[in-house]
Amino acid sequence: MIKKQVMVNILEGREDRPIAKLVQVTNNYKSRIYFLEPENNRRINGKSMMGMMTLALYPGEPVTVEVDGEDEKEAMEGIENYLTGQGK
């Protein structure tokens, strides 16, 4: 399992398109992917559009990503690239 804080640099509040694209990115991998929301002590399934719509992601703020599975390194890299604006 890999757990890492990633700085969000591409999203504008809670717009649908960036979240939809992020869900597409997470669904490219076999690993289980969760975004952690410490304020509410929640783990949100990164492959669930409905769940991800409840996650507040804002530019310049970190989010903790947890990835567990056979392609976890590749998944974390892909998610990090997208969130930091390197993989638009």
C-alpha positions in Angstrom: 0.0 0.0 0.0 1.1 3.5 -0.8 -0.2 6.6 1.0 0.8 10.0 -0.1 -0.2 13.6 0.2 -0.5 15.3 -3.2 -0.9 19.0 -3.9 -3.9 19.8 -6.0 -3.0 22.3 -8.8 -5.7 21.9 -11.5 -9.1 21.8 -10.0 -11.4 24.8 -9.7 -13.5 24.0 -6.6 -15.9 21.1 -7.2 -16.5 21.4 -10.9 -17.8 18.2 -12.5 -15.3 17.8 -15.4 -12.1 17.7 -13.4 -13.7 15.2 -11.0 -15.0 13.1 -13.9 -11.5 13.1 -15.5 -10.0 12.1 -12.1 -12.4 9.2 -11.9 -11.5 8.1 -15.4 -7.8 8.2 -14.4 -8.4 6.1 -11.3 -10.4 3.5 -13.3 -7.4 2.9 -15.5 -5.8 0.9 -12.7 -6.6 -2.4 -11.0 -5.6 -1.1 -7.5 -8.0 0.1 -4.9 -7.8 3.9 -4.7 -9.1 6.0 -1.9 -9.0 9.7 -1.2 -8.9 10.5 2.5 -10.9 13.3 4.1 -9.5 13.8 7.6 -12.0 16.4 8.6 -14.9 13.9 8.4 -12.7 10.8 8.9 -13.9 9.4 5.5 -12.2 7.2 2.9 -13.7 8.0 -0.5 -13.5 5.4 -3.3 -11.6 7.1 -6.1 -13.4 5.0 -8.7 -16.8 6.1 -7.6 -18.2 9.2 -9.4 -20.9 9.8 -6.7 -18.3 9.4 -3.9 -15.8 11.7 -5.6 -18.4 14.4 -6.1 -18.6 14.7 -2.3 -14.9 15.3 -2.0 -13.9 19.0 -1.9 -10.7 19.4 -3.8 -9.2 22.9 -4.1 -6.2 24.3 -5.9 -3.2 24.8 -3.7 -4.4 22.3 -1.0 -3.1 18.8 -0.4 -5.2 15.6 -0.6 -4.1 12.3 0.8 -4.3 9.4 -1.7 -4.1 5.8 -0.7 -3.5 3.1 -3.3 -3.3 -0.6 -2.8 -2.9 -3.3 -5.4 -0.7 -4.9 -8.1 -0.2 -1.6 -10.1 -0.1 0.7 -7.1 3.1 2.5 -8.1 1.8 3.3 -11.6 -1.6 4.3 -10.2 -0.1 6.7 -7.7 2.1 8.2 -10.4 -0.9 8.7 -12.8 -3.1 10.2 -10.1 -0.3 12.5 -8.9 0.5 13.6 -12.5 -3.2 14.5 -13.1 -3.7 16.3 -9.8 -0.5 18.3 -10.2 -1.3 19.3 -13.7 1.4 17.3 -15.4 -1.0 14.8 -17.0 -3.8 17.0 -18.3 
